[in-house]
Amino acid sequence: MSASTTLYDHAPLLRSLSLCLAVLLFSACASTGKPKAAAAALPDARGEGAAVRFPDPKRATLKEGLFVDLDNVRLFARGMSKRQLYTLLGTPHFGEGMWGVRDWNYLFNFRSSPGGDYFTCQFQVHFDGKGIAQAGDWKPQACAALLQPPAPPPAPAPAPMPETPVRLSADALFAFDSAVLTDAGRRSVDALLEQVRNASQVQTIQVLGYTDRIGSDSYNQLLSQRRAQAVRDALMQGGVAAAAIVAEGRGKADALVQCTQGDRQAVIACLAPNRRVEISGMARSR
């Protein structure tokens, strides 16, 4: 067999080999080139720690800003939809649309005092790919303090117990010859409750009952004790600790006035200051 005949007979095979070699060389060259960049997937939310970029306020469609109800701004929370934010805070102020937008920007005005000067804060809401709010940022950051609930007004300082005993007329507290508080008498005791309950410097509340000199000593002693106990019970019902109250009857002792009129009714009227209940506080020792 001649050499020419051999090459001719194998020509189809050589062409196939040449074609395969060309394909392999092309593949090798392509693999050493730069790969085609893959489309970057948009994250669901702004990455943690990413810098927040606020738009220039001059680009706002509402350049003068908007006075907003601070209570509405406090209602903003992660998880709200754009429709909810639209209802709560209104249209964003930089022309952002409803769909496919990841950030909404606002210019809010707040007054430092009623009727006084105002300052402007930028507020930016960040949404995920489904239009759900993920975070909110402020510029300047100090504006975020506005969301803190207002501090409650300071409680008024409790009024101290007076140094001298509080004297309540027995005639204003009880019916004649009775140890049951009347409605007017109970209101008189209630008026003292806050003062007695909050008197922090007081360790013990002393309730002393007194009568006039009319009647026997034993009867007056018992009546004064029952009246002091009635006032003590009313204080306890108002929240004063039972252990803090001491009730004692003094009968006709420690008279404030002396009456010599001969007419019984006149004497009874004259002796009215002696018929009383005294409330005093015993301060803690220092």
C-alpha positions in Angstrom: 0.0 0.0 0.0 1.4 3.4 -1.0 1.7 6.4 1.3 -0.6 8.5 -0.8 -3.2 5.9 -0.8 -3.0 5.7 3.0 -3.4 9.4 3.6 -6.3 9.6 1.2 -8.1 6.7 2.8 -7.7 8.4 6.3 -8.7 11.9 5.3 -12.2 11.7 7.0 -10.6 10.7 10.2 -8.1 13.5 10.1 -10.8 16.1 9.5 -12.7 14.8 12.5 -9.6 15.1 14.7 -8.9 18.6 13.5 -12.4 19.6 14.3 -12.2 18.2 17.8 -8.9 19.9 18.4 -10.3 23.2 17.4 -13.2 22.8 19.7 -10.9 21.9 22.6 -8.7 24.9 21.9 -11.7 27.3 21.8 -13.0 25.9 25.1 -9.6 26.3 26.7 -9.4 29.9 25.6 -12.9 30.7 26.8 -12.2 29.2 30.2 -9.1 31.5 30.7 -11.2 34.6 30.0 -13.3 36.6 32.5 -16.6 34.9 33.4 -19.8 36.7 32.6 -21.0 38.6 35.7 -24.1 37.0 37.3 -27.1 39.2 38.1 -26.8 40.3 41.7 -29.8 39.4 43.8 -31.4 42.2 45.7 -31.4 41.6 49.4 -34.6 41.6 51.3 -33.6 44.4 53.6 -30.7 46.9 54.0 -27.7 45.0 55.3 -26.9 45.3 58.9 -24.3 48.0 59.5 -24.8 49.5 56.1 -24.5 53.3 55.9 -27.8 55.1 55.7 -27.9 57.7 52.8 -30.4 60.4 53.2 -31.4 62.5 50.2 -30.6 66.2 50.0 -33.6 68.0 51.5 -33.5 70.4 48.6 -34.8 67.6 46.4 -37.9 67.1 48.5 -41.2 67.7 46.9 -42.3 69.2 50.2 -39.2 71.4 50.9 -40.8 73.2 53.8 -41.4 69.9 55.6 -44.6 68.8 57.3 -45.8 69.2 60.9 -46.7 65.7 62.0 -48.5 64.3 65.0 -45.7 62.9 67.1 -48.0 60.2 68.5 -48.4 58.9 64.9 -44.7 58.7 64.4 -44.4 56.7 67.7 -46.7 54.1 66.2 -44.2 53.2 63.4 -42.9 49.7 63.9 -41.1 47.0 61.9 -43.5 44.8 60.0 -45.8 47.6 58.8 -46.8 47.6 55.1 -46.5 50.6 52.8 -50.3 51.1 52.8 -50.2 51.2 56.6 -47.3 53.7 56.6 -49.1 55.8 53.9 -52.1 56.0 56.2 -50.0 56.7 59.3 -47.5 59.2 58.0 -48.8 60.3 54.6 -47.1 60.5 51.2 -43.2 60.4 51.3 -41.7 63.7 50.6 -39.2 62.9 47.9 -41.4 61.6 45.1 -41.1 57.9 46.0 -43.7 55.6 44.5 -45.6 52.8 46.1 -44.2 49.8 44.2 -40.6 48.6 43.9 -39.2 51.3 46.2 -37.0 50.3 49.1 -36.8 53.6 50.9 -39.3 56.3 51.8 -38.1 59.6 53.0 -39.9 62.3 55.0 -39.2 65.8 56.3 -40.9 66.3 59.7 -41.1 69.5 61.6 -41.4 69.7 65.4 -41.7 72.6 67.7 -39.4 72.9 70.7 -42.2 74.6 72.6 -45.9 75.3 71.8 -46.0 78.3 69.5 -42.2 78.5 69.5 -39.5 77.9 66.8 -39.4 74.6 65.1 -36.7 72.2 63.8 -36.7 69.7 61.0 -35.8 66.0 61.1 -35.4 63.6 58.2 -36.9 60.2 58.6 -36.2 57.3 56.3 -38.1 54.0 56.3 -36.5 50.9 54.8 -38.6 48.1 53.2 -37.8 44.6 52.1 -38.6 43.2 48.7 -42.2 42.6 49.7 -42.8 46.2 50.8 -42.7 45.5 54.5 -40.9 48.0 56.8 -37.7 46.7 58.3 -36.2 49.8 60.0 -36.4 53.5 60.4 -33.6 56.0 60.7 -33.3 59.6 61.7 -31.1 62.5 60.6 -29.9 64.0 62.9 -29.8 60.9 65.1 -30.8 63.0 68.1 -34.3 63.2 66.6 -34.8 59.5 67.5 -35.2 60.7 71.1 -38.5 62.3 70.1 -40.0 58.8 70.0 -39.5 58.3 73.7 -42.8 58.7 75.6 -43.1 61.9 77.5 -42.1 61.7 81.1 -45.0 61.7 83.5 -45.4 64.8 85.5 -43.7 64.6 88.9 -46.0 63.6 91.7 -46.7 66.4 94.0 -44.8 66.2 97.3 -47.0 64.8 100.1 -48.1 67.5 102.5 -46.5 66.9 105.9 -48.6 66.3 108.9 -49.1 69.6 110.8 -47.1 70.0 114.0 -50.3 70.7 115.9 -53.1 68.1 116.1 -55.9 68.4 113.5 -59.1 69.0 115.5 -62.3 67.7 114.0 -65.5 68.8 115.7 -67.4 65.8 117.1 -70.6 67.6 116.3 -69.5 67.7 112.7 -68.6 64.0 112.7 -71.3 62.4 114.7 -75.0 62.8 115.6 -75.7 63.7 119.2 -74.7 61.0 121.6 -73.6 58.8 118.7 -70.3 57.2 117.7 -71.4 56.5 114.1 -69.8 58.8 111.5 -72.3 60.8 109.5 -71.9 61.3 105.8 -70.5 64.8 106.4 -68.2 63.3 109.1 -66.9 60.7 106.7 -66.2 63.4 104.1 -64.2 65.3 106.7 -62.1 62.3 107.5 -61.6 61.5 103.8 -60.3 65.1 103.3 -57.4 64.2 105.6 -56.7 60.8 104.1 -54.0 61.8 101.5 -52.2 63.9 104.1 -52.2 61.1 106.6 -51.5 58.3 104.1 -48.5 60.0 102.5 -46.9 61.6 105.6 -43.6 59.8 105.2 -42.1 61.4 108.3 -44.9 60.0 110.5 -44.4 56.7 112.2 -47.7 56.6 114.1 -51.0 58.3 113.7 -52.7 59.1 117.0 -56.4 59.5 117.2 -57.8 61.0 120.4 -61.5 61.3 121.2 -62.9 63.8 123.7 -66.3 64.6 125.2 -67.7 67.5 127.2 -68.3 67.3 131.0 -72.0 66.5 130.7 -72.7 63.0 131.8 -70.8 60.5 134.0 -67.1 60.0 133.6 -67.5 56.3 132.7 -70.0 57.1 130.0 -68.0 59.9 128.5 -64.9 57.7 128.6 -66.6 55.0 126.6 -68.2 57.4 124.1 -64.9 59.2 123.4 -63.2 55.8 122.9 -65.9 54.6 120.5 -65.7 57.9 118.5 -61.9 57.7 118.3 -62.2 54.1 117.1 -64.8 55.1 114.4 -62.3 57.7 113.0 -59.5 55.0 113.1 -61.7 52.6 111.1 -62.4 55.2 108.5 -58.7 55.9 108.1 -58.0 52.2 107.7 -60.7 51.9 105.1 -59.0 54.7 103.2 -55.7 52.8 103.1 -53.8 53.7 106.2 -52.1 50.7 107.8 -53.9 49.5 110.9 -50.6 49.1 112.7 -49.9 52.8 112.2 -53.0 54.1 113.9 -53.6 54.3 117.7 -57.0 55.3 118.9 -57.6 56.4 122.5 -60.6 57.9 124.4 -59.8 60.7 126.8 -63.4 61.4 128.0 -63.8 65.0 129.4 -60.1 65.5 129.9 -58.1 68.5 128.4 -61.1 70.8 128.1 -60.6 73.7 125.7 -63.3 75.9 127.2 -65.1 76.3 130.5 -68.8 77.2 130.4 -70.9 78.5 133.4 -74.2 79.3 131.7 -77.1 78.0 133.7 -79.3 77.0 130.7 -78.6 73.4 129.6 -78.9 74.1 125.9 -76.6 77.1 126.2 -74.1 75.1 128.1 -74.2 72.3 125.5 -73.6 74.8 122.8 -70.8 76.5 124.7 -69.0 73.2 125.4 -68.9 72.2 121.7 -65.1 72.8 121.3 -64.5 70.2 123.9 -66.4 67.6 121.9 -63.8 66.7 119.4 -61.5 64.2 117.8 -57.8 65.1 117.4 -55.5 63.5 114.8 -51.7 63.9 115.1 -48.6 62.3 113.8 -45.7 61.0 115.8 -42.5 61.6 113.8 -39.8 58.9 113.4 -36.8 59.4 115.6 -33.7 60.5 113.8 
